[in-house]
Amino acid sequence: MKKFTLLSFLLALLGASSAWGAGSTSTPEPAIDPEYARAQQLVQRKEWTPAVQVLEDFTRTNPKSADGFNLLGYSYRNLKRMDEALAAYNQALKLEPSHKGAHEYIGIAFIQLGQIDKAREHLVALDKICTFTCEEYRDLKKAYEEASKTKYK
């Protein structure tokens, strides 16, 4: 009963905040850095080496960008440069401990390395971070379950 009451309250609050915001001007989304956008395009095209080059420069000039380090780790991982990938993911998590993408991707890296228990730690972290589950949690959980089946066969 308490969950239903809390859920009703949250839904009512969301509806009220929408009504309060009606007619007000919204603040524009912050502009995305052109180098980061370039890196995202390279990643989408699976051009890992150029993406790493752009992201290494980007993270050097933007050392507080958890997203930059996460994407750098993703690119390293796809080049099978796992030590560098783990270092980049860890930096992303140091900057933003609740970074869902970094938890998912480092979990996948640990699965690829056969370190299922470490992957589980990040699955547990995502379970705490994601209120009603999230894509990152579901993706890592699926990979974790598949890896667990293979490991214990």
Secondary structure, DSSP 8 states (H G I E B T S, - for coil): -HHHHHHHHHHHHHHHHHHHHTTS---------HHHHHHHHHHHTT-HHHHHHHHHHHHHH-TT-HHHHHHHHHHHHHTT-HHHHHHHHHHHHHH-TT-HHHHHHHHHHHHHTT-HHHHHHHHHHHHHH-TT--HHHHHHHHHHHHHHHHHT-
